[in-house]
Amino acid sequence: MTTETETAPTDHPADGRRVRGDRTRRAVLDLAVQDASVRGLEALTLGSLAARLPVNKSGIAGLFGGKEGLQLAAVEHARGMFVEAVVEPAREAAPGLARLWALVTRWSEYSRRRVFAGGCFFRTAEVEFDTQDGAVRDAVVAAHRDWTSYLRRHAELAVEAGELGGGTDVDQLAFEITAMLNAANDGSLLLGDDAVYDRALAAVRVALESRGAEPTAFGVR
């Protein structure tokens, strides 16, 4: 409650600067993740980004503290975009086999419709950093492990629910799913052939059915 002598609060100038800074940071990262998906994180430069944005090189450096800071922020930004495109929509499906299949189909669509210009951002980053050391590689590894762990968890739930056979090796299954999806992503980029996504989905269905999944789980009767 206020009295007649009180005045309405006003926005502090720092609040406006923070909003502008957040907006600029997002604009930089939106461009950075698209560039990195095509040319790699190592190809990112403050200058090349500044040349295409209404912010100078020193402004970008102030936001991220240098190239490695920009790379790490790009990985985190890409994770958020991946979750929005794949994980969140898949949560509409029940945990277990239905969620696992939803994750597979959502990943296929995420790559097919080029959420990132270069296909899967993380596929590009994994190939780029697989023989390197450092904080950026650690961030890419963490993202990979989070994804495969999520697949494995829903495979485990499917086993517990009797949707997959009790002898299912969930680590092997998660590996096979990841390999098939990555192959589709790579093939679509190299060959310009969208049919690879259908082949990958068919291969994942075979892998699941061979472990006891009912064909009706995939809309097949």
Buried (B, 14 or more C-beta within 10 A) or exposed (E): EEEEEEEEEEEEEEEEEEEEBEEBBEBBBEBBBBBBBBBBBBEBBBEBBBEEBEBEBEBBBEBBEEBEBBBBBBBBBBBEBBBEBBBEBBEEBEBBBBBBBBBBBBBBBBBBEBBBEBBBBBBBBBEBBEEEEEEBBEBBBEBBEBBBEBBBBBBBBBBEEEBBEEEBEBEEBBBBBBBBBBBBBBBBBEEEEEEBBEBBBEBBBEBBBEBBBEEEBBEEE
